[in-house]
Amino acid sequence: MQYQPGPYQAAAEVPAPADVAPAAAAPPGAGLGWFDKVRAMLVRTGLPPEPPVYDVLWRYVRDDDHDLSLAIDKAIAGDGLTISTLMTLRETHLGQLSEAQVNQLIAEAQGQAEALGWRIEGGQTDLADYGRAIAVGGEKLAGPIDAAGLAALLEQLGAATATMQAAIAKLMTELEQAATESRALADRLTQAERAAVTDALTGVMNRRGLMTMLEKAQEAAIAAGVPLALAVVDIDHFKRFNDRFGHAMGDDVLCFVARHLADRLGRDGGFVGRLGGEEFVGVMPGVGLQAAAGRIDRVRAELAGQVLRSAVDGGSMGRISFSAGVAEHRGDQSGDELIARADSALYTAKRLGRDRVVPDRS
């Protein structure tokens, strides 16, 4: 698909749709309802009641990650939700390595360490043998020795030296091989670590990576005494777009919006993560509330001014717009609390008609 610029026109102000009203506060004990739904899922699927399984099903019944929920629905409608399928979905959508993968990486690291130890031990043995040959030769030279004895001794020392040189060359080759293997393992570990914090679809950070980076950004802002602002961004009418053009096109839109946000916020040291579904979070270190709202609004206007066209026939598929709420970090407020304030401002933006940015007023 192609994106072509077009005139920007903000949506008119309309009453808040019923589907965007913020949820009411959960009554005490409401969490037991989620537990009952997870229990029903365990009974229905026959999955083992283990922590990783419960974690995925908890996210599913609460629809914390809409893409994960859709994938589970598809699996249930197909061949059924098996433990293997669920663990694959957990790795794909939550960016978490399976226990088998972690154990494999650990085993490879241990194997490399043991092999390196054997190589070093072998080198020490060769060195000890050479040292003994030199010592024996020194003792013989200290006493009376004729020409024939000296020639024999020199031949023995030459042979010992040649053996030692060969051993050193072998050890150097083995050490180079060990270094290559270690670098390869380090690369795999780096890739695994990156995958653990990266959203598999869009390439920006997943929720886990986002919260880790946000916590570090908050600590840095406090230490330096500078502001920190955050925006929760939600693509407008995304479900309607998905229903009309299909999930494949919807995935392309998610990737495009994620890259649009990351490219523009990243220019000034900001970063972007996918909160779930069609929601993203943009973090702007060193930026106050009003400046951050203005920055996000410029990003919004630029995106809204582009026309989405089909790569097949060039037909217009409309424009993409988003609504956003912006909040500024306060004191020792947690990342979840900061996101909640920005999310509340986002709902205000939706009530006012979407395609706009609203700063937090709390």
Beta strands, then each sheet from edge to edge (+ up, - down):
strand 1: 2-5
strand 2: 228-235
strand 3: 271-276
strand 4: 279-285
strand 5: 306-309
strand 6: 316-319
strand 7: 322-328
strand 8: 357-359
sheet 1: 1+ 5- 6+
sheet 2: 3+ 4- 2+ 7- 8-
end
